[in-house]
Amino acid sequence: MARISFFLFSLFIIVAYAFINGSEAKEKVGIYELKKGDMSVKFINCGATIVSVILPDKYGYLGDIVLGYDSVKEYMENLRRDFHHNDTSYIGSIVGRVANRIAGAQFTLNGLHYKLVPNEGKNMLHGGLVGFSDVVWKVKMYKKDGYAPSIVFAYHSYDGEEGFPGALEVTVSYTLHPGNRLIIVKMKAKALNKATPVNLVQHTYWNLVNHNSGDILSEQVQIFASSYTPVDSQLIPTGEIATVKGTPYDFLKPHIVGSRINKLTKGYDINYVIDGVPGKLKKTAMAKDNKSGRVMELFTNQPGVQFYSAKFLKDVKGKGGYVYQPFGALCLETRAFPDSVNHPNFPSTIIHPGKDYKHVMVFMFSISS
């Protein structure tokens, strides 16, 4: 009875927070599955989150290659702890209104100075204390199987949420593409009454062997980016755009993740400037695991991709009771550059009423012998 009461209390907490922050109040929290052939992807509408991605390996064995939790109850319990301790890992969720860091939790737009809600020292990280990863999204459309299984989540962000100007309508769609092992992610946002910064991120933690297989230091990564944006001690961009040549950040050719990681204090947690035509869909990154044979290729229309080797992941109890530890996964998060609102030389993240935000990601999975 006590466990049931705790779950109901947790559910009340998230619904209350969702109501406060303009989410679809009383929207039921549930798990939704899309299936296509031997591929299965599950989601939860809290944070429009990817819960699992199940694919065969080169031997035909099915495995779940993303970190997460087993049940709605566990997501709610972890979210409740995050509200109190602000130690979330944002596992699998959509992050916004602005992902990554905003220096000093402030910016100036059209002559007006905006103070945001800091949640990492004096800075804002991933949308503030209650970002898009923490609210309940409305399930706008759900087609679990058929030719192109898909699901669409929607969220209304109110004017002033976490300090950001203007009301915002946001949708995120996930589609499994016919004939291929593809996950197509489309993130869209419409500014309703004021100009505002928008930079959404899909924050899934990938381990191509299995979510419970240990670290990813032996996985191979390639990133199609000749430059990156250096950061200071608080992981805030300095404003410089530097070449990857001669640094541990050079992944223009495939490298094992752990081969040079000891040269970095905190592992990989850096934004890359993707090569190619801005705004066009282009190949961004590749991750490969020789043990399982699984290969993941990533395409996007965004200017940047954050490569994160999960150094700050620690003692997180996940699926099946497995405890996730540092370097237990990798994240490849396409986006605009961090702290763009405070760096005029970076591509702008400001959207205006009448001009929508559109962010596309394509994950393509294959098997290599």
Backbone torsions as a table, in degrees:
resi	resn	phi	psi	omega
1	MET	NA	-38.2	-180.0
2	ALA	-64.6	-39.4	180.0
3	ARG	-64.8	-39.7	178.1
4	ILE	-63.9	-42.5	179.8
5	SER	-63.3	-39.7	179.8
6	PHE	-64.8	-39.9	178.7
7	PHE	-64.1	-44.4	179.7
8	LEU	-63.0	-38.7	177.7
9	PHE	-64.7	-42.1	179.0
10	SER	-61.9	-42.6	179.4
11	LEU	-64.1	-39.2	177.1
12	PHE	-61.3	-41.3	-179.5
13	ILE	-60.1	-48.4	-175.8
14	ILE	-68.9	-38.8	178.8
15	VAL	-66.0	-38.5	178.3
16	ALA	-62.9	-45.8	178.6
17	TYR	-63.4	-38.4	179.0
18	ALA	-63.1	-42.0	179.7
19	PHE	-63.5	-45.5	-179.0
20	ILE	-58.9	-36.2	-172.9
21	ASN	-100.2	21.8	171.2
22	GLY	82.1	7.6	178.5
23	SER	-72.4	174.2	178.0
24	GLU	-72.0	94.5	-179.5
25	ALA	-56.4	141.2	178.5
26	LYS	68.8	7.3	174.0
27	GLU	-64.1	128.4	-176.8
28	LYS	-70.0	136.9	176.6
29	VAL	-90.4	124.7	-177.9
30	GLY	-150.0	171.6	177.3
31	ILE	-106.0	134.8	-176.1
32	TYR	-126.1	141.5	-176.2
33	GLU	-123.2	138.3	169.4
34	LEU	-113.9	138.1	-179.5
35	LYS	-132.5	139.8	175.2
36	LYS	-149.6	108.7	-177.6
37	GLY	61.8	-127.2	-178.4
38	ASP	-93.4	16.9	-179.3
39	MET	-112.8	133.9	178.0
40	SER	-133.8	134.9	177.5
41	VAL	-130.9	131.3	179.2
42	LYS	-116.0	151.7	-176.3
43	PHE	-136.7	161.2	167.8
44	ILE	-128.8	141.0	-175.3
45	ASN	-81.3	-2.1	166.6
46	CYS	-78.0	110.3	-177.3
47	GLY	78.1	7.4	-176.6
48	ALA	47.8	50.4	-164.8
49	THR	-93.0	139.0	168.8
50	ILE	-79.7	121.6	-177.5
51	VAL	-94.2	-40.3	-179.1
52	SER	-155.6	150.9	170.3
53	VAL	-133.5	112.8	-176.4
54	ILE	-108.7	125.2	-177.4
55	LEU	-141.5	154.1	173.7
56	PRO	-76.2	153.4	171.2
57	ASP	-95.2	-170.6	-175.2
58	LYS	-68.7	-13.7	176.9
59	TYR	-97.5	-1.3	-179.8
60	GLY	91.9	-0.6	179.6
61	TYR	-80.7	134.2	179.0
62	LEU	-78.6	142.3	177.9
63	GLY	-146.6	150.9	178.3
64	ASP	-96.5	116.9	-169.4
65	ILE	-104.6	15.0	174.5
66	VAL	-127.7	147.2	178.3
67	LEU	-77.4	152.0	-179.7
68	GLY	173.3	-161.4	-178.6
69	TYR	-123.0	165.4	-172.8
70	ASP	-81.6	-28.7	-168.1
71	SER	-145.1	165.8	174.0
72	VAL	-57.6	-42.3	-179.0
73	LYS	-55.9	-45.1	-177.8
74	GLU	-68.6	-36.1	175.1
75	TYR	-63.8	-41.5	-179.8
76	MET	-66.7	-41.8	179.8
77	GLU	-64.1	-43.3	179.0
78	ASN	-66.7	-37.7	178.5
79	LEU	-66.4	-39.2	178.6
80	ARG	-62.1	-42.1	177.4
81	ARG	-63.7	-37.5	-179.2
82	ASP	-63.3	-38.5	179.0
83	PHE	-61.2	-36.8	-175.9
84	HIS	-83.6	-33.0	-173.2
85	HIS	-116.3	-9.7	178.4
86	ASN	52.8	46.7	-178.8
87	ASP	-121.3	28.5	-177.7
88	THR	-65.9	150.1	174.2
89	SER	-100.2	-0.8	178.4
90	TYR	57.4	38.6	-172.1
91	ILE	-64.7	113.6	172.8
92	GLY	78.4	-2.1	-168.0
93	SER	-93.1	169.0	169.8
94	ILE	-86.4	126.8	-176.1
95	VAL	-107.7	134.4	179.3
96	GLY	179.6	-178.2	9.8
97	ARG	-67.3	-30.8	176.6
98	VAL	-127.4	119.5	-179.4
99	ALA	-77.6	163.7	-178.9
100	ASN	63.9	-152.2	-168.8
101	ARG	-104.2	145.6	169.2
102	ILE	-120.0	117.5	-174.2
103	ALA	-61.3	130.1	178.2
104	GLY	67.0	7.0	-177.4
105	ALA	49.6	48.6	-179.2
106	GLN	-159.7	158.0	174.9
107	PHE	-164.2	165.5	177.9
108	THR	-118.4	133.4	-178.9
109	LEU	-140.2	126.5	179.8
110	ASN	52.1	39.9	176.8
111	GLY	81.3	-1.9	179.2
112	LEU	-107.8	137.8	-179.2
113	HIS	-98.2	128.4	-177.7
114	TYR	-113.7	127.8	173.6
115	LYS	-100.5	122.3	-177.5
116	LEU	-97.9	-179.8	180.0
117	VAL	-92.5	109.8	179.7
118	PRO	-73.2	142.7	177.1
119	ASN	-141.5	8.4	172.9
120	GLU	-140.0	85.8	-170.7
121	GLY	64.1	-128.6	179.2
122	LYS	-89.0	-2.5	-175.9
123	ASN	-100.5	163.4	171.8
124	MET	-100.7	135.7	176.7
125	LEU	-123.6	127.7	170.9
126	HIS	52.7	41.6	171.2
127	GLY	95.1	-2.2	175.4
128	GLY	102.7	-165.7	-176.8
129	LEU	-61.4	-40.3	178.0
130	VAL	-129.1	87.3	179.2
131	GLY	-90.8	-171.4	-177.4
132	PHE	-63.9	-22.4	178.4
133	SER	-71.7	-15.1	-172.2
134	ASP	-105.1	0.7	-174.3
135	VAL	-113.8	162.4	179.3
136	VAL	-89.2	122.6	179.7
137	TRP	-92.7	150.6	174.5
138	LYS	-79.7	136.4	173.7
139	VAL	-84.6	103.9	-174.0
140	LYS	-82.2	-32.5	179.4
141	MET	-154.8	142.0	-179.4
142	TYR	-147.2	114.7	176.5
143	LYS	-127.5	98.8	-166.1
144	LYS	-77.1	-18.9	178.0
145	ASP	-147.2	-158.8	-178.1
146	GLY	94.4	-159.2	-173.7
147	TYR	-64.2	-44.9	-179.1
148	ALA	-140.4	82.2	-179.4
149	PRO	-57.4	138.7	-176.6
150	SER	-156.2	160.6	175.8
151	ILE	-144.4	142.9	180.0
152	VAL	-125.7	125.7	175.8
153	PHE	-106.2	145.1	-179.7
154	ALA	-132.7	146.6	179.7
155	TYR	-146.6	137.3	174.6
156	HIS	-103.9	116.8	178.0
157	SER	-99.1	123.6	-172.2
158	TYR	-82.2	159.4	177.4
159	ASP	-62.6	120.8	-179.8
160	GLY	97.6	-1.5	179.7
161	GLU	-60.3	122.5	-176.6
162	GLU	55.0	18.2	177.6
163	GLY	97.7	-5.3	-177.5
164	PHE	-77.8	143.7	-179.9
165	PRO	-79.7	144.7	169.7
166	GLY	83.3	147.5	173.6
167	ALA	-80.8	149.3	-173.6
168	LEU	-139.6	132.1	171.4
169	GLU	-102.4	125.6	-174.5
170	VAL	-124.0	137.5	170.8
171	THR	-131.5	147.2	174.5
172	VAL	-132.9	125.9	178.7
173	SER	-117.7	141.6	174.3
174	TYR	-121.1	130.4	-179.1
175	THR	-134.3	136.4	170.7
176	LEU	-93.4	123.1	-172.5
177	HIS	-81.8	137.7	178.8
178	PRO	-62.4	139.6	171.7
179	GLY	82.8	-12.7	-180.0
180	ASN	-139.6	159.5	173.5
181	ARG	-86.0	81.8	-177.5
182	LEU	-124.5	137.1	167.0
183	ILE	-113.2	118.5	178.2
184	ILE	-104.6	122.9	-179.3
185	VAL	-113.7	127.1	176.6
186	LYS	-124.3	119.4	178.1
187	MET	-110.3	124.8	-178.3
188	LYS	-129.8	147.7	177.4
189	ALA	-144.6	142.5	179.9
190	LYS	-125.7	118.5	175.2
191	ALA	-75.5	126.0	-173.2
192	LEU	-89.9	-33.8	-173.5
193	ASN	-145.1	-12.4	-179.3
194	LYS	-145.6	154.2	170.9
195	ALA	-67.2	142.9	-177.0
196	THR	-156.3	150.6	173.5
197	PRO	-76.8	141.1	175.4
198	VAL	-139.1	130.5	177.5
199	ASN	-153.4	90.0	-175.6
200	LEU	-89.5	149.4	-179.2
201	VAL	-136.9	140.8	169.7
202	GLN	-97.1	116.4	-165.5
203	HIS	-109.2	52.6	178.5
204	THR	-80.6	141.5	175.7
205	TYR	-98.4	119.4	-174.4
206	TRP	-107.0	135.4	167.9
207	ASN	-136.0	107.4	-168.0
208	LEU	-72.3	-11.3	173.1
209	VAL	-81.6	-57.9	177.9
210	ASN	-177.3	154.0	-176.9
211	HIS	-59.8	-25.5	-175.6
212	ASN	-111.5	29.9	-173.6
213	SER	-100.6	10.3	179.4
214	GLY	96.9	-151.1	-173.0
215	ASP	-83.3	168.5	-178.7
216	ILE	-108.0	17.9	-174.3
217	LEU	-66.7	-19.8	178.1
218	SER	-94.0	-2.9	177.5
219	GLU	-75.4	153.0	-177.1
220	GLN	-102.7	136.6	-178.6
221	VAL	-130.6	142.5	172.1
222	GLN	-131.4	133.3	179.6
223	ILE	-127.5	124.4	-174.6
224	PHE	-87.2	69.4	-176.8
225	ALA	-146.6	126.3	-180.0
226	SER	-89.9	-11.5	-176.1
227	SER	-136.8	162.6	175.7
228	TYR	-143.8	170.3	-179.8
229	THR	-109.6	102.7	-179.8
230	PRO	-58.6	155.0	-177.6
231	VAL	-127.5	163.3	176.3
232	ASP	-91.3	-167.9	-175.7
233	SER	-65.9	-19.2	177.8
234	GLN	-98.0	11.2	-179.2
235	LEU	64.8	28.0	174.3
236	ILE	-95.3	129.7	178.2
237	PRO	-56.0	140.4	177.4
238	THR	-78.4	-16.5	-175.2
239	GLY	102.8	-13.2	179.1
240	GLU	-78.5	147.6	168.1
241	ILE	-115.2	114.0	-171.0
242	ALA	-116.0	155.6	177.0
243	THR	-75.2	145.7	176.3
244	VAL	-81.0	-14.1	-176.0
245	LYS	-58.0	129.9	178.2
246	GLY	79.4	9.2	179.9
247	THR	-120.6	163.2	175.4
248	PRO	-66.1	-8.9	-179.5
249	TYR	-84.6	-0.9	-177.0
250	ASP	-79.7	105.7	176.0
251	PHE	-120.6	26.1	178.1
252	LEU	-60.8	-33.4	168.3
253	LYS	-106.3	152.1	-177.7
254	PRO	-61.1	136.9	176.6
255	HIS	-136.2	149.4	171.7
256	ILE	-69.3	134.1	-174.6
257	VAL	-56.1	-42.5	-175.7
258	GLY	-82.1	-2.5	-172.6
259	SER	-68.3	-27.6	-178.6
260	ARG	-132.6	9.6	-172.8
261	ILE	-67.6	-23.6	179.4
262	ASN	-68.9	-9.0	176.0
263	LYS	-84.4	-5.0	-177.6
264	LEU	-117.7	133.8	-176.4
265	THR	-64.3	-42.2	-173.8
266	LYS	-116.0	21.4	-177.0
267	GLY	72.2	-161.7	-179.7
268	TYR	-89.0	125.3	174.2
269	ASP	-159.0	74.4	-168.2
270	ILE	-146.5	148.3	178.0
271	ASN	-92.2	131.5	177.2
272	TYR	-103.2	146.4	175.5
273	VAL	-94.2	106.9	-171.9
274	ILE	-69.6	134.3	175.6
275	ASP	-70.4	150.7	176.9
276	GLY	118.3	179.9	-176.2
277	VAL	-74.9	123.9	178.5
278	PRO	-57.8	136.2	176.8
279	GLY	86.3	-11.0	180.0
280	LYS	-97.1	147.1	176.8
281	LEU	-67.4	126.4	-175.4
282	LYS	-146.3	154.8	177.6
283	LYS	-68.4	129.9	-170.5
284	THR	-112.7	-45.1	-174.4
285	ALA	-158.4	164.4	176.4
286	MET	-142.7	139.1	172.5
287	ALA	-128.2	139.6	-175.5
288	LYS	-140.9	138.7	175.2
289	ASP	-120.7	120.1	-176.0
290	ASN	-71.9	-30.7	-178.3
291	LYS	-64.7	-47.7	-178.5
292	SER	-90.5	-21.4	-175.3
293	GLY	81.5	-0.3	-177.9
294	ARG	-74.6	138.7	177.6
295	VAL	-126.8	134.0	175.8
296	MET	-122.7	122.9	175.5
297	GLU	-110.4	142.3	-175.8
298	LEU	-123.2	133.9	177.2
299	PHE	-124.8	149.0	178.3
300	THR	-156.9	165.3	173.0
301	ASN	-104.0	6.7	-176.8
302	GLN	-89.4	161.5	-177.0
303	PRO	-82.7	-17.3	-175.0
304	GLY	-135.2	162.8	173.3
305	VAL	-143.6	129.1	177.4
306	GLN	-91.3	124.3	173.8
307	PHE	-101.7	119.0	-176.7
308	TYR	-126.8	125.1	-178.3
309	SER	-97.9	17.1	169.6
310	ALA	62.2	39.8	176.8
311	LYS	-61.0	-34.1	-174.6
312	PHE	-87.9	2.1	175.4
313	LEU	-77.6	119.4	-175.1
314	LYS	-151.5	127.2	174.1
315	ASP	54.2	40.2	178.0
316	VAL	-94.8	115.2	-179.3
317	LYS	-78.2	114.5	-174.2
318	GLY	-111.0	-149.1	-176.1
319	LYS	-60.2	138.9	177.8
320	GLY	63.4	16.9	-179.5
321	GLY	81.4	1.0	179.2
322	TYR	-67.6	138.5	-177.0
323	VAL	-101.2	116.6	-179.8
324	TYR	-79.2	136.4	-176.9
325	GLN	-125.5	171.7	179.9
326	PRO	-51.3	139.8	-179.0
327	PHE	66.6	21.3	179.5
328	GLY	-80.3	-2.6	179.7
329	ALA	-164.4	172.2	171.2
330	LEU	-130.6	149.0	176.9
331	CYS	-118.1	137.6	172.5
332	LEU	-125.4	98.9	-169.5
333	GLU	-109.8	105.5	177.3
334	THR	-76.0	144.5	-174.4
335	ARG	-178.1	177.9	164.8
336	ALA	-77.1	172.9	-175.9
337	PHE	-71.6	147.6	175.5
338	PRO	-62.0	148.9	176.4
339	ASP	54.1	30.4	-179.3
340	SER	-60.4	-28.7	-178.6
341	VAL	-63.6	-19.2	-178.9
342	ASN	-111.9	12.9	179.6
343	HIS	-135.7	95.3	-177.6
344	PRO	-59.3	-21.2	179.5
345	ASN	-81.2	-8.9	176.7
346	PHE	-87.7	153.3	174.6
347	PRO	-55.8	136.9	-174.9
348	SER	-68.5	143.1	174.0
349	THR	-107.3	7.9	-176.9
350	ILE	-82.1	129.0	171.7
351	ILE	-115.2	148.6	-177.0
352	HIS	-117.0	153.9	173.8
353	PRO	-52.7	129.9	-178.8
354	GLY	98.1	-13.3	176.9
355	LYS	-128.7	111.1	-170.1
356	ASP	-85.9	157.4	173.2
357	TYR	-90.2	131.1	179.2
358	LYS	-136.2	119.9	-177.0
359	HIS	-126.5	121.6	-178.3
360	VAL	-117.1	134.7	170.9
361	MET	-128.1	139.7	174.3
362	VAL	-127.9	120.2	174.7
363	PHE	-101.4	121.3	179.0
364	MET	-115.0	124.4	-176.6
365	PHE	-110.4	140.1	177.4
366	SER	-148.3	177.7	-179.9
367	ILE	-121.1	132.9	175.7
368	SER	-116.7	136.2	-176.9
369	SER	-72.7	NA	NA
